[in-house]
Amino acid sequence: MKKILLAVTVLVVGATFSLADKPPMAGTIVSEASVDCGTKKQGKKESTDLLCQEYTVRTPTTEYKIRQEKPADKTILPANTPIEFTIDKSKMKFKANGKKYEYLIVATSAIDAQTK
């Protein structure tokens, strides 16, 4: 009985530590581009292309390409903006200039030690 209680306690404590929040990572927005992210119908035959902002975020080891989920936010973040971010599944969440943002991660790549 004591062994079962000990095993359950270890599992509960282990699960608690594994679900703890991840510390934010530091990165820098190094570039911005406007990319096509869909179309909007204006009439029966007319449609307008929608543009979303796509940013490149660089950390010491990885480079991320992130994109707006929807073109709702028209704020453009300048290059060389330092951010602290967290990654949750395929989304990057960060704060810049006192405002919270959530972007989709569309690509990742490792940074070669020679290119630093």
N, CA, C and O atoms as a GROMACS GRO file, in nm:
protein
  464
    1MET      N    1   0.082  -0.120   0.000
    1MET     CA    2   0.000   0.000   0.000
    1MET      C    3   0.086   0.126   0.000
    1MET      O    4   0.054   0.225  -0.066
    2LYS      N    5   0.197   0.122   0.075
    2LYS     CA    6   0.286   0.237   0.081
    2LYS      C    7   0.353   0.260  -0.055
    2LYS      O    8   0.377   0.375  -0.093
    3LYS      N    9   0.384   0.153  -0.126
    3LYS     CA   10   0.448   0.166  -0.257
    3LYS      C   11   0.353   0.232  -0.357
    3LYS      O   12   0.396   0.314  -0.438
    4ILE      N   13   0.227   0.197  -0.351
    4ILE     CA   14   0.129   0.256  -0.442
    4ILE      C   15   0.112   0.404  -0.411
    4ILE      O   16   0.107   0.487  -0.503
    5LEU      N   17   0.104   0.439  -0.285
    5LEU     CA   18   0.091   0.578  -0.244
    5LEU      C   19   0.214   0.659  -0.287
    5LEU      O   20   0.201   0.772  -0.334
    6LEU      N   21   0.331   0.600  -0.271
    6LEU     CA   22   0.454   0.667  -0.313
    6LEU      C   23   0.456   0.687  -0.465
    6LEU      O   24   0.495   0.794  -0.513
    7ALA      N   25   0.415   0.587  -0.541
    7ALA     CA   26   0.412   0.597  -0.687
    7ALA      C   27   0.314   0.705  -0.732
    7ALA      O   28   0.345   0.783  -0.823
    8VAL      N   29   0.196   0.711  -0.671
    8VAL     CA   30   0.097   0.813  -0.706
    8VAL      C   31   0.151   0.952  -0.673
    8VAL      O   32   0.132   1.045  -0.750
    9THR      N   33   0.217   0.966  -0.560
    9THR     CA   34   0.274   1.095  -0.519
    9THR      C   35   0.381   1.140  -0.619
    9THR      O   36   0.384   1.257  -0.657
   10VAL      N   37   0.467   1.050  -0.660
   10VAL     CA   38   0.571   1.083  -0.757
   10VAL      C   39   0.510   1.126  -0.890
   10VAL      O   40   0.557   1.221  -0.952
   11LEU      N   41   0.406   1.057  -0.934
   11LEU     CA   42   0.340   1.093  -1.059
   11LEU      C   43   0.276   1.232  -1.052
   11LEU      O   44   0.286   1.310  -1.146
   12VAL      N   45   0.210   1.260  -0.941
   12VAL     CA   46   0.144   1.391  -0.926
   12VAL      C   47   0.248   1.503  -0.920
   12VAL      O   48   0.229   1.606  -0.984
   13VAL      N   49   0.355   1.484  -0.848
   13VAL     CA   50   0.458   1.587  -0.838
   13VAL      C   51   0.527   1.605  -0.973
   13VAL      O   52   0.554   1.718  -1.014
   14GLY      N   53   0.555   1.497  -1.042
   14GLY     CA   54   0.617   1.505  -1.174
   14GLY      C   55   0.529   1.576  -1.275
   14GLY      O   56   0.578   1.656  -1.355
   15ALA      N   57   0.401   1.548  -1.272
   15ALA     CA   58   0.308   1.614  -1.364
   15ALA      C   59   0.299   1.763  -1.334
   15ALA      O   60   0.286   1.844  -1.426
   16THR      N   61   0.305   1.800  -1.208
   16THR     CA   62   0.300   1.941  -1.170
   16THR      C   63   0.418   2.016  -1.227
   16THR      O   64   0.403   2.126  -1.281
   17PHE      N   65   0.538   1.959  -1.216
   17PHE     CA   66   0.656   2.025  -1.268
   17PHE      C   67   0.657   2.030  -1.420
   17PHE      O   68   0.705   2.128  -1.478
   18SER      N   69   0.605   1.930  -1.485
   18SER     CA   70   0.606   1.930  -1.632
   18SER      C   71   0.503   2.027  -1.689
   18SER      O   72   0.519   2.071  -1.803
   19LEU      N   73   0.400   2.062  -1.615
   19LEU     CA   74   0.298   2.156  -1.662
   19LEU      C   75   0.329   2.300  -1.625
   19LEU      O   76   0.252   2.390  -1.658
   20ALA      N   77   0.440   2.323  -1.556
   20ALA     CA   78   0.475   2.458  -1.514
   20ALA      C   79   0.500   2.545  -1.637
   20ALA      O   80   0.541   2.496  -1.742
   21ASP      N   81   0.476   2.676  -1.622
   21ASP     CA   82   0.497   2.769  -1.734
   21ASP      C   83   0.643   2.770  -1.775
   21ASP      O   84   0.734   2.763  -1.693
   22LYS      N   85   0.661   2.780  -1.906
   22LYS     CA   86   0.795   2.789  -1.960
   22LYS      C   87   0.843   2.933  -1.947
   22LYS      O   88   0.764   3.026  -1.965
   23PRO      N   89   0.969   2.953  -1.916
   23PRO     CA   90   1.018   3.091  -1.908
   23PRO      C   91   1.023   3.153  -2.047
   23PRO      O   92   1.047   3.083  -2.145
   24PRO      N   93   1.000   3.283  -2.057
   24PRO     CA   94   1.002   3.347  -2.189
   24PRO      C   95   1.143   3.346  -2.248
   24PRO      O   96   1.243   3.350  -2.175
   25MET      N   97   1.150   3.339  -2.380
   25MET     CA   98   1.278   3.343  -2.451
   25MET      C   99   1.297   3.483  -2.509
   25MET      O  100   1.200   3.552  -2.540
   26ALA      N  101   1.421   3.523  -2.523
   26ALA     CA  102   1.452   3.655  -2.578
   26ALA      C  103   1.480   3.643  -2.726
   26ALA      O  104   1.544   3.548  -2.771
   27GLY      N  105   1.433   3.740  -2.803
   27GLY     CA  106   1.456   3.744  -2.946
   27GLY      C  107   1.448   3.887  -2.997
   27GLY      O  108   1.418   3.979  -2.922
   28THR      N  109   1.474   3.903  -3.124
   28THR     CA  110   1.468   4.034  -3.187
   28THR      C  111   1.398   4.022  -3.321
   28THR      O  112   1.425   3.930  -3.399
   29ILE      N  113   1.307   4.114  -3.348
   29ILE     CA  114   1.244   4.120  -3.480
   29ILE      C  115   1.346   4.181  -3.574
   29ILE      O  116   1.389   4.295  -3.555
   30VAL      N  117   1.387   4.105  -3.676
   30VAL     CA  118   1.492   4.153  -3.767
   30VAL      C  119   1.439   4.200  -3.902
   30VAL      O  120   1.508   4.274  -3.971
   31SER      N  121   1.318   4.159  -3.941
   31SER     CA  122   1.262   4.208  -4.067
   31SER      C  123   1.111   4.195  -4.068
   31SER      O  124   1.053   4.121  -3.989
   32GLU      N  125   1.048   4.269  -4.160
   32GLU     CA  126   0.903   4.269  -4.176
   32GLU      C  127   0.873   4.268  -4.324
   32GLU      O  128   0.943   4.332  -4.403
   33ALA      N  129   0.767   4.195  -4.362
   33ALA     CA  130   0.723   4.193  -4.501
   33ALA      C  131   0.572   4.178  -4.504
   33ALA      O  132   0.513   4.119  -4.413
   34SER      N  133   0.508   4.230  -4.607
   34SER     CA  134   0.365   4.211  -4.627
   34SER      C  135   0.347   4.095  -4.724
   34SER      O  136   0.405   4.095  -4.832
   35VAL      N  137   0.267   3.997  -4.684
   35VAL     CA  138   0.246   3.878  -4.766
   35VAL      C  139   0.096   3.856  -4.786
   35VAL      O  140   0.014   3.901  -4.705
   36ASP      N  141   0.062   3.789  -4.892
   36ASP     CA  142  -0.077   3.756  -4.924
   36ASP      C  143  -0.130   3.656  -4.822
   36ASP      O  144  -0.066   3.555  -4.794
   37CYS      N  145  -0.247   3.683  -4.767
   37CYS     CA  146  -0.305   3.589  -4.670
   37CYS      C  147  -0.453   3.563  -4.697
   37CYS      O  148  -0.528   3.528  -4.606
   38GLY      N  149  -0.495   3.580  -4.821
   38GLY     CA  150  -0.633   3.548  -4.855
   38GLY      C  151  -0.697   3.657  -4.939
   38GLY      O  152  -0.632   3.752  -4.983
   39THR      N  153  -0.827   3.640  -4.961
   39THR     CA  154  -0.903   3.738  -5.038
   39THR      C  155  -1.033   3.771  -4.966
   39THR      O  156  -1.082   3.693  -4.883
   40LYS      N  157  -1.087   3.887  -4.998
   40LYS     CA  158  -1.214   3.931  -4.939
   40LYS      C  159  -1.306   3.965  -5.054
   40LYS      O  160  -1.272   4.044  -5.142
   41LYS      N  161  -1.425   3.905  -5.054
   41LYS     CA  162  -1.522   3.933  -5.160
   41LYS      C  163  -1.593   4.063  -5.130
   41LYS      O  164  -1.640   4.086  -5.018
   42GLN      N  165  -1.601   4.149  -5.232
   42GLN     CA  166  -1.669   4.277  -5.216
   42GLN      C  167  -1.802   4.280  -5.291
   42GLN      O  168  -1.889   4.360  -5.260
   43GLY      N  169  -1.816   4.197  -5.384
   43GLY     CA  170  -1.939   4.191  -5.462
   43GLY      C  171  -1.954   4.051  -5.517
   43GLY      O  172  -1.890   3.957  -5.470
   44LYS      N  173  -2.040   4.038  -5.618
   44LYS     CA  174  -2.060   3.905  -5.675
   44LYS      C  175  -1.935   3.857  -5.748
   44LYS      O  176  -1.902   3.738  -5.742
   45LYS      N  177  -1.865   3.947  -5.817
   45LYS     CA  178  -1.750   3.907  -5.897
   45LYS      C  179  -1.620   3.971  -5.851
   45LYS      O  180  -1.513   3.928  -5.894
   46GLU      N  181  -1.626   4.070  -5.766
   46GLU     CA  182  -1.506   4.142  -5.725
   46GLU      C  183  -1.450   4.084  -5.597
   46GLU      O  184  -1.523   4.044  -5.507
   47SER      N  185  -1.318   4.079  -5.591
   47SER     CA  186  -1.251   4.037  -5.468
   47SER      C  187  -1.124   4.119  -5.450
   47SER      O  188  -1.065   4.166  -5.548
   48THR      N  189  -1.082   4.135  -5.327
   48THR     CA  190  -0.964   4.212  -5.294
   48THR      C  191  -0.866   4.122  -5.220
   48THR      O  192  -0.905   4.048  -5.130
   49ASP      N  193  -0.738   4.130  -5.258
   49ASP     CA  194  -0.637   4.054  -5.187
   49ASP      C  195  -0.613   4.116  -5.050
   49ASP      O  196  -0.609   4.238  -5.036
   50LEU      N  197  -0.597   4.030  -4.949
   50LEU     CA  198  -0.568   4.075  -4.813
   50LEU      C  199  -0.421   4.052  -4.784
   50LEU      O  200  -0.364   3.949  -4.822
   51LEU      N  201  -0.359   4.148  -4.718
   51LEU     CA  202  -0.218   4.137  -4.682
   51LEU      C  203  -0.203   4.123  -4.531
   51LEU      O  204  -0.272   4.190  -4.454
   52CYS      N  205  -0.112   4.036  -4.491
   52CYS     CA  206  -0.078   4.017  -4.350
   52CYS      C  207   0.070   4.050  -4.332
   52CYS      O  208   0.150   4.038  -4.425
   53GLN      N  209   0.104   4.091  -4.212
   53GLN     CA  210   0.244   4.118  -4.182
   53GLN      C  211   0.314   3.988  -4.145
   53GLN      O  212   0.260   3.907  -4.069
   54GLU      N  213   0.432   3.968  -4.199
   54GLU     CA  214   0.515   3.852  -4.165
   54GLU      C  215   0.648   3.905  -4.113
   54GLU      O  216   0.712   3.989  -4.176
   55TYR      N  217   0.688   3.856  -3.996
   55TYR     CA  218   0.810   3.902  -3.932
   55TYR      C  219   0.909   3.788  -3.920
   55TYR      O  220   0.871   3.671  -3.913
   56THR      N  221   1.037   3.824  -3.917
   56THR     CA  222   1.143   3.728  -3.887
   56THR      C  223   1.194   3.762  -3.748
   56THR      O  224   1.239   3.874  -3.723
   57VAL      N  225   1.185   3.665  -3.657
   57VAL     CA  226   1.233   3.682  -3.520
   57VAL      C  227   1.356   3.595  -3.503
   57VAL      O  228   1.352   3.475  -3.532
   58ARG      N  229   1.465   3.655  -3.457
   58ARG     CA  230   1.591   3.582  -3.443
   58ARG      C  231   1.629   3.570  -3.295
   58ARG      O  232   1.624   3.667  -3.220
   59THR      N  233   1.667   3.449  -3.257
   59THR     CA  234   1.724   3.420  -3.126
   59THR      C  235   1.868   3.377  -3.151
   59THR      O  236   1.908   3.364  -3.266
   60PRO      N  237   1.947   3.355  -3.047
   60PRO     CA  238   2.085   3.310  -3.071
   60PRO      C  239   2.097   3.178  -3.147
   60PRO      O  240   2.199   3.153  -3.211
   61THR      N  241   1.996   3.093  -3.141
   61THR     CA  242   2.007   2.961  -3.204
   61THR      C  243   1.904   2.934  -3.314
   61THR      O  244   1.924   2.843  -3.395
   62THR      N  245   1.796   3.011  -3.319
   62THR     CA  246   1.686   2.981  -3.411
   62THR      C  247   1.631   3.109  -3.473
   62THR      O  248   1.635   3.216  -3.414
   63GLU      N  249   1.580   3.094  -3.595
   63GLU     CA  250   1.512   3.203  -3.662
   63GLU      C  251   1.369   3.158  -3.691
   63GLU      O  252   1.348   3.050  -3.747
   64TYR      N  253   1.272   3.240  -3.654
   64TYR     CA  254   1.130   3.208  -3.672
   64TYR      C  255   1.069   3.304  -3.772
   64TYR      O  256   1.100   3.423  -3.769
   65LYS      N  257   0.984   3.255  -3.860
   65LYS     CA  258   0.900   3.339  -3.945
   65LYS      C  259   0.760   3.330  -3.885
   65LYS      O  260   0.704   3.221  -3.872
   66ILE      N  261   0.705   3.445  -3.848
   66ILE     CA  262   0.572   3.449  -3.787
   66ILE      C  263   0.482   3.539  -3.870
   66ILE      O  264   0.528   3.634  -3.933
   67ARG      N  265   0.353   3.507  -3.869
   67ARG     CA  266   0.256   3.578  -3.953
   67ARG      C  267   0.128   3.601  -3.874
   67ARG      O  268   0.090   3.522  -3.788
   68GLN      N  269   0.061   3.711  -3.906
   68GLN     CA  270  -0.070   3.739  -3.847
   68GLN      C  271  -0.166   3.628  -3.885
   68GLN      O  272  -0.163   3.577  -3.997
   69GLU      N  273  -0.252   3.593  -3.791
   69GLU     CA  274  -0.355   3.494  -3.822
   69GLU      C  275  -0.461   3.554  -3.913
   69GLU      O  276  -0.507   3.490  -4.008
   70LYS      N  277  -0.500   3.677  -3.883
   70LYS     CA  278  -0.597   3.751  -3.964
   70LYS      C  279  -0.543   3.893  -3.981
   70LYS      O  280  -0.471   3.942  -3.894
   71PRO      N  281  -0.576   3.958  -4.089
   71PRO     CA  282  -0.523   4.093  -4.112
   71PRO      C  283  -0.596   4.201  -4.033
   71PRO      O  284  -0.612   4.312  -4.083
   72ALA      N  285  -0.640   4.172  -3.912
   72ALA     CA  286  -0.717   4.267  -3.833
   72ALA      C  287  -0.629   4.377  -3.774
   72ALA      O  288  -0.668   4.494  -3.774
   73ASP      N  289  -0.512   4.341  -3.723
   73ASP     CA  290  -0.426   4.438  -3.658
   73ASP      C  291  -0.336   4.505  -3.762
   73ASP      O  292  -0.260   4.438  -3.831
   74LYS      N  293  -0.345   4.636  -3.772
   74LYS     CA  294  -0.268   4.709  -3.872
   74LYS      C  295  -0.137   4.765  -3.815
   74LYS      O  296  -0.067   4.838  -3.886
   75THR      N  297  -0.102   4.733  -3.690
   75THR     CA  298   0.021   4.781  -3.630
   75THR      C  299   0.140   4.714  -3.697
   75THR      O  300   0.143   4.592  -3.712
   76ILE      N  301   0.238   4.794  -3.736
   76ILE     CA  302   0.361   4.740  -3.793
   76ILE      C  303   0.470   4.758  -3.689
   76ILE      O  304   0.497   4.869  -3.643
   77LEU      N  305   0.534   4.647  -3.654
   77LEU     CA  306   0.642   4.649  -3.556
   77LEU      C  307   0.774   4.677  -3.628
   77LEU      O  308   0.803   4.614  -3.730
   78PRO      N  309   0.853   4.770  -3.578
   78PRO     CA  310   0.978   4.804  -3.647
   78PRO      C  311   1.084   4.695  -3.629
   78PRO      O  312   1.082   4.619  -3.533
   79ALA      N  313   1.177   4.691  -3.724
   79ALA     CA  314   1.290   4.599  -3.714
   79ALA      C  315   1.376   4.639  -3.594
   79ALA      O  316   1.372   4.754  -3.550
   80ASN      N  317   1.452   4.544  -3.544
   80ASN     CA  318   1.539   4.560  -3.428
   80ASN      C  319   1.462   4.585  -3.298
   80ASN      O  320   1.515   4.643  -3.204
   81THR      N  321   1.337   4.540  -3.293
   81THR     CA  322   1.258   4.548  -3.171
   81THR      C  323   1.286   4.424  -3.087
   81THR      O  324   1.260   4.313  -3.131
   82PRO      N  325   1.340   4.442  -2.965
   82PRO     CA  326   1.362   4.325  -2.880
   82PRO      C  327   1.230   4.278  -2.819
   82PRO      O  328   1.148   4.360  -2.778
   83ILE      N  329   1.211   4.147  -2.814
   83ILE     CA  330   1.089   4.091  -2.756
   83ILE      C  331   1.125   3.973  -2.666
   83ILE      O  332   1.232   3.913  -2.679
   84GLU      N  333   1.036   3.942  -2.575
   84GLU     CA  334   1.041   3.820  -2.497
   84GLU      C  335   0.915   3.744  -2.531
   84GLU      O  336   0.804   3.796  -2.518
   85PHE      N  337   0.930   3.618  -2.575
   85PHE     CA  338   0.816   3.545  -2.625
   85PHE      C  339   0.808   3.406  -2.565
   85PHE      O  340   0.905   3.353  -2.510
   86THR      N  341   0.689   3.349  -2.576
   86THR     CA  342   0.667   3.210  -2.542
   86THR      C  343   0.602   3.143  -2.663
   86THR      O  344   0.536   3.208  -2.743
   87ILE      N  345   0.624   3.014  -2.674
   87ILE     CA  346   0.567   2.937  -2.785
   87ILE      C  347   0.466   2.839  -2.727
   87ILE      O  348   0.498   2.763  -2.636
   88ASP      N  349   0.346   2.841  -2.781
   88ASP     CA  350   0.239   2.750  -2.741
   88ASP      C  351   0.187   2.683  -2.868
   88ASP      O  352   0.115   2.745  -2.946
   89LYS      N  353   0.224   2.559  -2.886
   89LYS     CA  354   0.190   2.482  -3.007
   89LYS      C  355   0.248   2.552  -3.129
   89LYS      O  356   0.370   2.559  -3.141
   90SER      N  357   0.167   2.603  -3.218
   90SER     CA  358   0.221   2.667  -3.338
   90SER      C  359   0.205   2.820  -3.333
   90SER      O  360   0.203   2.885  -3.437
   91LYS      N  361   0.194   2.875  -3.212
   91LYS     CA  362   0.175   3.019  -3.198
   91LYS      C  363   0.286   3.078  -3.111
   91LYS      O  364   0.333   3.016  -3.016
   92MET      N  365   0.326   3.199  -3.146
   92MET     CA  366   0.422   3.274  -3.066
   92MET      C  367   0.347   3.390  -3.002
   92MET      O  368   0.277   3.466  -3.068
   93LYS      N  369   0.362   3.400  -2.870
   93LYS     CA  370   0.296   3.507  -2.795
   93LYS      C  371   0.405   3.596  -2.737
   93LYS      O  372   0.501   3.548  -2.678
   94PHE      N  373   0.389   3.728  -2.755
   94PHE     CA  374   0.489   3.822  -2.704
   94PHE      C  375   0.427   3.958  -2.678
   94PHE      O  376   0.315   3.987  -2.720
   95LYS      N  377   0.504   4.042  -2.607
   95LYS     CA  378   0.464   4.180  -2.584
   95LYS      C  379   0.567   4.270  -2.649
   95LYS      O  380   0.687   4.246  -2.639
   96ALA      N  381   0.520   4.373  -2.714
   96ALA     CA  382   0.607   4.475  -2.773
   96ALA      C  383   0.537   4.609  -2.759
   96ALA      O  384   0.418   4.621  -2.788
   97ASN      N  385   0.610   4.707  -2.716
   97ASN     CA  386   0.556   4.843  -2.698
   97ASN      C  387   0.433   4.844  -2.608
   97ASN      O  388   0.341   4.923  -2.630
   98GLY      N  389   0.432   4.757  -2.506
   98GLY     CA  390   0.322   4.753  -2.411
   98GLY      C  391   0.195   4.685  -2.460
   98GLY      O  392   0.094   4.690  -2.390
   99LYS      N  393   0.197   4.622  -2.575
   99LYS     CA  394   0.079   4.557  -2.631
   99LYS      C  395   0.108   4.409  -2.653
   99LYS      O  396   0.219   4.373  -2.691
  100LYS      N  397   0.008   4.323  -2.630
  100LYS     CA  398   0.025   4.180  -2.649
  100LYS      C  399  -0.007   4.141  -2.792
  100LYS      O  400  -0.100   4.194  -2.853
  101TYR      N  401   0.071   4.046  -2.845
  101TYR     CA  402   0.052   3.997  -2.981
  101TYR      C  403   0.054   3.845  -2.980
  101TYR      O  404   0.116   3.783  -2.894
  102GLU      N  405  -0.014   3.788  -3.076
  102GLU     CA  406  -0.014   3.643  -3.096
  102GLU      C  407  -0.007   3.617  -3.247
  102GLU      O  408  -0.096   3.659  -3.322
  103TYR      N  409   0.098   3.549  -3.290
  103TYR     CA  410   0.121   3.524  -3.432
  103TYR      C  411   0.139   3.374  -3.456
  103TYR      O  412   0.181   3.301  -3.366
  104LEU      N  413   0.108   3.331  -3.578
  104LEU     CA  414   0.131   3.192  -3.618
  104LEU      C  415   0.276   3.175  -3.658
  104LEU      O  416   0.333   3.261  -3.726
  105ILE      N  417   0.337   3.065  -3.618
  105ILE     CA  418   0.472   3.032  -3.662
  105ILE      C  419   0.459   2.957  -3.794
  105ILE      O  420   0.400   2.850  -3.799
  106VAL      N  421   0.514   3.014  -3.901
  106VAL     CA  422   0.501   2.951  -4.032
  106VAL      C  423   0.630   2.881  -4.076
  106VAL      O  424   0.627   2.797  -4.165
  107ALA      N  425   0.743   2.914  -4.013
  107ALA     CA  426   0.870   2.848  -4.047
  107ALA      C  427   0.970   2.869  -3.934
  107ALA      O  428   0.968   2.971  -3.865
  108THR      N  429   1.057   2.772  -3.918
  108THR     CA  430   1.169   2.783  -3.824
  108THR      C  431   1.294   2.732  -3.894
  108THR      O  432   1.287   2.644  -3.980
  109SER      N  433   1.407   2.788  -3.856
  109SER     CA  434   1.533   2.738  -3.909
  109SER      C  435   1.641   2.761  -3.804
  109SER      O  436   1.638   2.858  -3.729
  110ALA      N  437   1.736   2.669  -3.801
  110ALA     CA  438   1.850   2.681  -3.710
  110ALA      C  439   1.948   2.782  -3.767
  110ALA      O  440   1.964   2.793  -3.888
  111ILE      N  441   2.011   2.855  -3.678
  111ILE     CA  442   2.111   2.953  -3.720
  111ILE      C  443   2.248   2.886  -3.710
  111ILE      O  444   2.284   2.830  -3.606
  112ASP      N  445   2.321   2.892  -3.820
  112ASP     CA  446   2.455   2.836  -3.825
  112ASP      C  447   2.549   2.920  -3.739
  112ASP      O  448   2.542   3.043  -3.741
  113ALA      N  449   2.636   2.855  -3.664
  113ALA     CA  450   2.728   2.926  -3.577
  113ALA      C  451   2.821   3.019  -3.656
  113ALA      O  452   2.869   3.117  -3.599
  114GLN      N  453   2.848   2.992  -3.782
  114GLN     CA  454   2.937   3.073  -3.863
  114GLN      C  455   2.870   3.201  -3.912
  114GLN      O  456   2.941   3.295  -3.949
  115THR      N  457   2.737   3.207  -3.915
  115THR     CA  458   2.668   3.325  -3.966
  115THR      C  459   2.643   3.431  -3.860
  115THR      O  460   2.594   3.539  -3.892
  116LYS      N  461   2.675   3.403  -3.738
  116LYS     CA  462   2.651   3.500  -3.631
  116LYS      C  463   2.739   3.620  -3.642
  116LYS      O  464   2.731   3.711  -3.559
   0.00000   0.00000   0.00000
